[in-house]
């Protein structure tokens, strides 16, 4: 994936679904990542940040 190819929310959701023990969460892309893609994953009690490294081409 090049820097221009942002991972879609659906792909992030698919990854999270296999790790999160509930479907009660939300995902949003954060624009603050400089060298990584950053997604905020949260529910009413907790917030996590998932960083995805772009592939080397």
C-alpha positions as MATLAB code, in Angstrom:
seq = 'XXXXXXXXXXXXXXXXXXXXXXXXXXXXXXXXXXXXXXXXXXXXXXXXXXXXXXXXX';
ca = [
       0.000    0.000    0.000;
       1.435    3.381   -0.899;
       1.061    6.417    1.326;
      -1.869    7.531   -0.829;
      -3.790    4.300   -0.203;
      -5.483    4.851    3.130;
      -6.771    1.619    4.698;
     -10.583    1.715    4.498;
     -12.649    1.702    7.688;
     -14.150   -1.642    6.597;
     -10.695   -3.287    6.647;
      -9.947   -1.813   10.068;
     -13.355   -2.996   11.347;
     -12.655   -6.507   10.033;
      -9.327   -6.548   11.888;
     -10.869   -5.208   15.116;
     -13.816   -7.650   14.986;
     -11.421  -10.555   15.495;
      -9.863   -8.951   18.570;
     -12.587   -6.928   20.301;
     -14.941   -8.986   22.478;
     -17.948   -6.799   21.738;
     -19.550   -5.125   18.766;
     -20.192   -2.013   20.873;
     -17.443    0.217   19.498;
     -16.865    2.986   17.005;
     -13.969    3.680   14.638;
     -12.768    6.978   13.224;
      -9.675    7.900   11.269;
      -7.412   10.404   12.996;
      -5.579   12.837   10.730;
      -2.733   13.374   13.215;
      -0.546   10.482   12.043;
       2.534   11.599   10.130;
       4.319    8.354    9.302;
       1.442    5.986   10.113;
      -2.293    5.795    9.569;
      -4.076    6.268   12.903;
      -7.560    5.061   13.792;
      -9.363    5.765   17.067;
     -11.392    2.809   18.365;
     -13.652    3.559   21.329;
     -16.719    2.653   23.315;
     -18.357    4.283   26.344;
     -15.540    3.220   28.696;
     -12.265    3.028   26.750;
     -10.414    4.557   23.828;
      -7.635    2.863   21.863;
      -5.518    4.020   18.948;
      -4.574    1.652   16.138;
      -1.535    2.649   14.099;
      -0.987    1.080   10.680;
       2.377    1.360    8.968;
       2.335    1.985    5.224;
       4.093   -0.756    3.271;
       7.544   -0.123    1.842;
       7.513   -0.015   -1.953;
];
